[in-house]
């Protein structure tokens, strides 16, 4: 349940304390969760954070209520929002990071850019040995014998830029296919851009006659961020 103290400002919203700017990651946007040991794809964004003030503001902007969830990490609060799309600010294409990762029980086991290792440092630049064809890569990743995409986007909320930086991570192969287009769209502008981060629901009937349905993340660049001057946008450290 949300803390009732936040109702204090319902009758005088202008007196509501303004969120403090931070250059740290204050929350993560997630398109799924674990129910027991089974992954569940969500139709609306789930956001996790360790800051009660951030959680309350997210609930106000995107719907839902802050709740605690079972985790040993710092982001022990989650908001199951009622929003499948959110307006965001991406400072530059430097805030979009993509690589291929495979984790083992002891941690990150394989980290490459699809051609060469990115880590560990002693292997950096050497051929990673991944298959050339996309389908072979997907097949090996599916059985846990090869890396899968890891795409990180760092951004601010258009409606609350001073709330801090948020991160979204995706392992979607479909997202990988259009990642170069997103980077080009961001680079088309000299400065921060406005964009939407959306969970898209896809449905179609395959040639075999089987009905297919799944969710995928998408980011659409809308244009330059002009709500305030570029110099007024908080910069990440």
N, C-alpha and C positions, 0 to 999 in steps of 0.2 A: 504494500500500500504506500502511496505517496505521503510524505510528511505533511501534516496539516498546516505547518507554519507557512507554507507557500501560499495558502489561501488568504493570508494577511494582506497581500498586495492586489487582490482581485478588485477591491473597491477603489484603489489608488495605484494603477499600474505604473504611473510615472515615477512613483517612489521605489519601485522594485530595484534592488541593488544590481548594478551592471556587472556582468561577468568580467573577471580579471583576465587580461590578455596573457597567454602563455605560448611559448614556442615549442613546448613539449606536445607529444601526442596525447590528447585527452580522451580519446575514444576510438573504437573500431566499429565500422559498419560491417555487418555480417548478413549473408543471404541464407543462412542455415543454422542448425543447432543439432545437438545430439539428444535423442530421446532414449534413455537407457544407453545402449551401445549402438543404436541405429541412427544414421544421419537422416535429418529431415530437411527438405528444401522448403523455404518460406516464400510466401507471396508478397510480404511486406518486410521492410528493413528491420533488423534487430541490431541494436547498438549497445555495446558494452563499454563501461567506464568505471573508474574508481572514485570519481568525484561526485558527491551527491548534488552539488549545484549544477553541474553539467547534465546529470541525469534528469533533474527537474526541468531544466530549460529544453532539453530534447523532447521530453514528454509534452511540454507546452507547444512546441513548434511542430512536432511530427505525430502527436497522438501517443496513446499508451500510458503506462505508469511504470515508474522505477520499481524494480524488484531485485532482491538478492538472488544469485544463482550459484550453483556449486562449482567452485573453481579454486585453485591454489594460487592464482595470479592476482595482480593488483586490481584488475577490472572486475570487481565482484558485484557490480550492479549492471542490470540489463534493462533495456526498454524495448519491448515488443511493440514497435510503432504501428500505426495504421496507414503508413505511407509507403507506396511502392516506388516513388520517385522523389528525389530531393535535389534542390538547387544548390550548386557548389561553386567554389572558386578554385581554379587550378593556377598556381603562380607561374609555372612554366613546365615544359616537357621534362625538366630535370626532376620533377616531382612524380614522374612515372618511371618505375623501375621494373624491369622484367628479366627473369633468368629461369633456369631449369634446376629443380631441386629434388633430391631423394633423401629421405630421412630413414635412419635405422634406430634401433632401441637406444643407441648411445648418442644420437644427435644427427647433425647434417652429415650425410655420407657422400653425396655427389652434388656438386654445384658448378654449373657451366652455363655458357651462353648459347648452347646448341651446337657449338663447334669446338670450343676450347674451355678448359677449366678456368673458373673465376677464383676458386679457393680449393684447397689451402694454398698459401702463398708459394710454397715450393713447387707446386704443380701449375700455377697460374700461367696461362698461355699455351700449355701443352694440349694436344688433341685429346678430347674427352672420350672418344670412342663410341659416341651415340650413333644409332643407325641414320642413314641418309633420308629415308622416306618417312613422311609424317605418320603414316599408318603403322609402321614398325615401331616408331617412338611411342605411339599411343598404346599399342599392344603390350610393349614391355612395361610401360608405366602401370597399365591395368593390373598386371600380376605382381607388381612390386619389384620389378627387376630393372627399372629404368626411371629417370627423373620425369616429373611432370611440371607444367608451367607454374610459375609463382610471380604474379603480377601485383605490384604494390602501387597504389595511387594515394598521395598525400594531398589533402585539400582542406578548405575552410567552408563553413556553411554561409551561403549568401545572406541569409536572414540574421546571422549572428557571427560575423567574421572574427570578433574579438573573443569568442568562446574558446578558441584554440584550434589546433590542428587535429584532423581526423585521418584515419587510414582505412583503406579498403584493400583486401587481398583476395585475389581470384586465382583458381587453378583451372579455369575454363579453357578448353582447347578452342572453343568457338570464339572466345574473346581474343585469343592469340591471333586468329586469322585477320582481325580488323585493328589490331594494336598499332600497326604502322600508320593506318589512316587517322587514328586518334592523335598520335604524336604529330603528324603533319598538320592536323587541324589546329592544335595548340600552337605550333610553331608559326602558323600563318599570322599570328597577332604579336605585336611588340608589347608584351606585358601580360598580366594576368587575364584569364578568360572566364566567362560564365559558362557553366555546363550543367547538364542534368545527369545524375547517377540513378539508374533505373533497374529494377528487376523486371525483365520481360518474360511473359509466359508464352511459350511457343507450342503450338499444336499443329499436327499434320498427319496425313495417312501415308505411310511408306508404300513403295511399289509392291511389297509383299502383302499389302492389305492391312498391316498392323497399324493401329493408332499409336502415335508417339506424342508425348507431352513432357515438357521439361521447362525449367526456368533458367534464364541466363542473365548475367549482368551486362549492362550497356552504358556507355558514356557518350553523350552528344554535346559537342561544343556549340554554344549559341551565339557567341560573339565576344568582343572585348568587355572586360569588367569596367564599367563606367559609373557605377553608383557613387563612388568616391574617387578622388584622384589616385593615380597609381602610387604616388608617394605616400598616401595615407594608409595604404594597406599594410597591416603588420607583416613583417618579414620573418621567416623562420631563421632560427639561429644556425 
